[in-house]
């Protein structure tokens, strides 16, 4: 299991996972931050980026914040480093 922070950018025209914002992995989603839609989309995007099932991604902290703490079961730490290094 890997624990790391993400920075969610809701309403993005170019959804994707990659890059770094204050040490957190940037997750851009097209969903707006209404009724938890952006959070749900971000968790699904992280699961896809790491090649794990959505159930393997657990939100630890930051339900209503742009900065969230996640646990990802079965994630490769090297994949996290690659995603953080993207621009």
Secondary structure, 3 states (H helix, E strand, C coil): CEEEEEEEECCCCCCEEEEEECCEEEEECCCCCCCCHHHHHHHHHHHHHHCCCHHHEEEEECCCCCEEEEEECCCCHHHHHHHHHCC
